[in-house]
């Protein structure tokens, strides 16, 4: 009995010491303008001694001035839900008077909208649920950091001020998304997100339950996909100052391929920034299984397609593709095969062709974005011709089947 009392005493002392340390850390963060981290630490301090909550006024004191609804009875509790999200994404609420938002808040963004900034992006959302918006913020920031790692920090224009934050908007419904008038951009009716180069902004909406693409990708994947387009256009030095290769030029596969490749790699579980080297990604899996059935595009035919020809691809006829890594069967049409095969080809070039293959692909991508002619892809990508490229890509797909 004495030993048990001593053990309980030591446990109580340890809990008290842990709580004091966490409260001190919370105060340190609060004093240095990190209210989200301070709030998370305060929650941890409360858990250190079960049944001994932190006074509500301590939490209320951490609510920042920009937080929506500050001063309301519900503000402190809502802030406690948002704080872990903000800490994970290194994000903060900003007001509508933020310099990056000046002149951009035309309807519907001038009302019932929250604004959050991370080191790389500025999100305006018509949805205020931290359980939905939070994971998107975290994924968006991870996507951009992973892409920066792929390209190399020396190839990325650094964020110097608010002008370099990527402008991202989240609508509540598909109807809102399709109704918004964009400059030189028309969201496709089948899309759940788009990037407008003329406006320098990406738009998305919250899909209804079960609304996903042919391989089950939803809003999170679409966010990563469009942010790749956005990032390459605005912050990649390899793009140069060119206007792009134009809709009639061959090679459009690389634009959608790099976006599909990164999008799929972001679903790999685990903390930190993904290495973008997972061969079980859906685009690789789908391409491999389709090729076994004689479906999809040959590499040479794929790389010859222009932007205009891509836009003319349809969802029919469709074919059943059974994925090995998720054991599901999906119905896929020509447009989906274009995306999947393009993403798989990017994976192949980056991870199965050595450093030379990586350099050849990034140069090809840079040329296409800058408006410089690549010539036949089989030669530009280091195969000696399209026939050799077809054979090498087909062998890769067999190897991952």
N, C-alpha and C positions, 0 to 999 in steps of 0.2 A: 504494500500500500504506500509506503514511504517513497519507493522508487517511482511509483506512478505519479504521486504528487509532485515530485521533483521534475519528472518529465513534462507534466502539464505546465509547471512554472516556467521551465526553459522554453517550451513552445510559446507560451504567452509573451515572454520577454522577446523572443525572436519575432513574433508577429508585431509587437509594439515597435521594435526597432525597424522592421521593414516598412511599417506604416509611416513612421517618422521620416525615414529616408525618402519614401515616395512623395510625401507631402512637401518635403524640402525641394525635391526635384521639380515638382509641379510649380512651386513658387518661383524657382529659378527660371523655368520656361516662361511663365506668365510675365515676369519682369523683363524678359527679352523679346516680347512681342510674338510669342508662340502659344496662343491660347488653346489651339487644338491639342497640342502635345501636353499642355498643362492639364486640360480636362481629362485626357486619357490616363495620365498619371494619378489624377485625383480619384478616378474610378478604381484604378488598381489599389490605391491606398485604402479605399473602402472595403475591398475584398480581402485585404490582409487581416482584418479583424471582423469576422462574420458577426452580423447583428449589431454593428456599430457604424451606421451610415455617416457619410460626410454631410454636414448641414447644407440644406438647399441653397442658402445664400452664398456659400462658397462657390458652388457651381454657377450661380447666376452672375457672380462677379467676373466670370471668365467669358461671358457672352460678348463677342466683339460688336462694335457699333454698326458694322455693315450687315450683321446677321438679320435676315428677314423676321419681322415680328418681335424684334427686341423690345422688352418692356411688357410684353403680354404675359399672362399667367402661365402659358404653355411654353414660353421661350426657353426656359432653363432645361426642361425635359427634352425638347426637340434638339437643343444644342448638344445634349449628351449623346443623342443618336448620331448627330452629324460629326462630332469630334473625331471618332476613330476613322471615319471615311476621309476626312480632311488630312489627318496625320498620315494615312497610308499613301495618299496621292500627293503629299506635300502641297496641298491646296489651301486656298483661303477665299472667303466671300469678298466680293468687291461691290461697290455701289454702282448705280447707273451713271454716275458722273465719272467713272473711271476713264482715263484718257483714251484707252483703246475702244471705248464704246461710243465716243462722241460722234454724232451724225449717223449712227448705225441702228438706232432704236426706233425704226419705223414700225407700224403695226405688223404683226401682233407683239413685237418684242418690247414695246413701250409700256406694257402692263402685264401683271401676273407672271412675271419672269424673274428667276434668280440668276445671279451671275457669279461664277467661280473662276479663279485663276490658279494655274499650276505653273511650274517653271517653263513649260513649253506651249501651253494652250490656254485659251479663254473660252469657257463654256457658258452660253446663255441657254437656260432651260425653262420651258413652260411646265415642266414636271418638277415637283419639289420633294419627291420621296427619296430620302437618303438611301434607302435599300435598293433603289433602281439607279439613281444618278451616281451614287458612290462607286460601285463597281465599274461603271463606264469611265469615270474620271481616272481611276487607277489603271484600267486597261489602256486608255488613251495615252497616258503618260508613259506606261511601260512600252507601248508600241513605238512611240517616237524615240525612246531611248535605245530600244533594240535596233531600230533602223539606223540611228546615228552610229551604233556600234558596227553595223554591217558596212556602212559606207566609209567609216573612219571619221573621227572628230575633225580632222584637218580638212575634210571635204564638205563640212557642214557650216553654214553661216551661223555664227553664235547668236544667242538671244541677247541683244544689246539693250533693248528697252521694250515698252509695250507694243511697239510697231511690229515686232518679230513674233509675238504670240499668235498661234494659229486660231482663227475665229471659228468656233464650232457652235452650232445651234441645234437644239432638240425640241421638236414639236410634240404636242400631246397626241395628235391623231394623224392618220394618213391624209384626211381631208385638208387639214391645216398645211401639211407638207406640200401637197400638190397645188394648193391654192396660192401659195406665196409666189410672187413674181420675182424672178431672179434675172440678173443681167447676163445675157448670152448663155443661159443654162436652163434646160427644161427637164425636170426630174421625170424619168421614165415611170409610167404607171406601175410597172412591176418592181420598181426599185424601192428600197427602204432607206436609202441614203444617196447623196450625191455631193460632188465637189464642184464649185463654180470658180474657175480660174479668174474670170473677170471681176468677181467680187472678193476673191481671196477668202472664201468661207465654205465650210462644209455644213450640210443640212441633213437631219435625220428625224425620224419619228418613232414613237413607241408602238410597235406592232401589236395587234391583237393576239390572243393566245393561239399558238400553233402556226402563226404566220412566219414561215421560214423559207429558205431557198431549197433547191432540189436535194441537197445533201444535209439539210437540217440546220444550216447556218442562220442565225438570227441577228438581232441588233448589235450585240457585242462584236461579232465577226465583221459586220458591215462597217461598224465604226473604225476598226483597225484598217480595213480595206481602203476606205475613203481618206483616212488620215495619211496613208502612204502616198496617195496621189497629191494630197495637200502639201505634205512635207517636201516631196521631191520638187514640186513646182515652186515653192516659196523659200526653201532653206538649203537645197542641195546645190553646191557649187558646180557640179557636173552638168546641170541644166544649162548653164551659161545664160546668155541674153537672147537666145533664139526664140522663135515663135513655135517651135515644134515642127515635125515632119509633115503635118497636114493630113487631112482625112483620106487622101488618095494614095499616100505612100504606104508601101508594104512595111511590115514590122510592128504593127500595133500590138501584137502578142506580148511584147516586153512591158508595155504600160500596164496591162491588166495582169500579166504574169507575176511581176514583182509584188503587186498589191495582193493577189491571191496567195502567193507564197508566204508573205509576212503574216497575213491574216490567219492562215491555218497554223502557223508556228506559234502564234500567241495563245493557242488553246492548250499548249503543253503545261501540265500541272507543275506546281512547285513555286517557291518564292524567288524573288530576284528577277533579273532580266533574262528572258529566254535566249539560248544560243542560236536559235533559228536553224537547227540541224537535225530535226526529227524526221526520219524517213517514213514514219507511219502516218504522216499528215494526210488529211482527207484528199487533197488534190493529187498526191502521189498515189495513194491507195486506189482512188477512183480511176485514175489514168491506167494503172497497171491492170486492174481487173477488166476494164473496158477493152484494153489492147488485146487481152487474151481471147476476147470474143470478137475481135476484128472491128471494134468500135473506136470512135474518136478520130483525131487528126494525126497524120504523119507529121513529123517535125518540119519537113520541107514545105508541106501544104500550109501548116499552121503559121509559119513565119512569113509566108507570102501574103497573108490577109491584111488588108488595109483597114483603117478606122471606119471607112464608109461600108466596106464589106462586112465588118463585124456588126455594125448597126443593123444590117439587113438579116442577120442570123435570127432564126426563130426557135421557139421551144419545141417545135414538132418537126419530124417525127421523134418520138421518145423511145428510149430503150431501157430495160432494167439492168442495173448495175449493182451487184452484191459486193459490199465492202468487206474486206477481210478483217480489218482492225476493229471494226465496230459491229460486225455481223448483222448489218441491216441491208435491205435492198431498196434502192432509190430509182426513180424514173427520171432519166436524164435526156435532154434534147441537145441539138447542135450548139446553142448558145452556151449551155452549161459545159459541154465538152470543151469548148474554146477556153473557158476560164480554167477548168481543171487541168487540161493539157498544158496550158501556158504556165500555170503555177508549178506543175511537175517538171517542165523543161527548165525553169529557173532553178529549181532545187538541183537538178542534174548538173547544170552548168556551174553552180556555186560550190557543190559538195562532192562531185564525182569527176571533175576534170582538173583538179589541182589548182595551184595558184594561177596558172596561165588561163584556165577556163574562167576563173573568177574575174580576172582582168579583162578578158575578151568580152564577157557579158556586160560588165560595168561600162566599158567603152562603147559597146553597141547601144546600151540604154542611154548613155550620155549623148551619143550622136542622134538618136531618135528624138530625144527631148529638145535638142538644140537645133534640129532641122538639117543636120548634116547627113548625107547619103551613106548608108551602110553597105549597099550592094547586096549580093546574094548572101543570105544568112549562113549557109553552110561554109562559106569561105570566111566571112567576117567573124564567125564564132570559132574558127580554128579547126574545122573538120576537113578542109580541102574540097568540099562540095556538099550539095544537099543529100546525095545518096549515102555518103559516109555518115552524115549527121542523122539521117533516118535510121540507119543500121545501129548506130551507137545509142540513140535514144530508145529504140526498141529493145536492145539488149539490157539497158538499165531498167526498163519497166519489167522485163522478165525477171531480173534479179531481185526485185522487191515484191514480186507477186506472192 
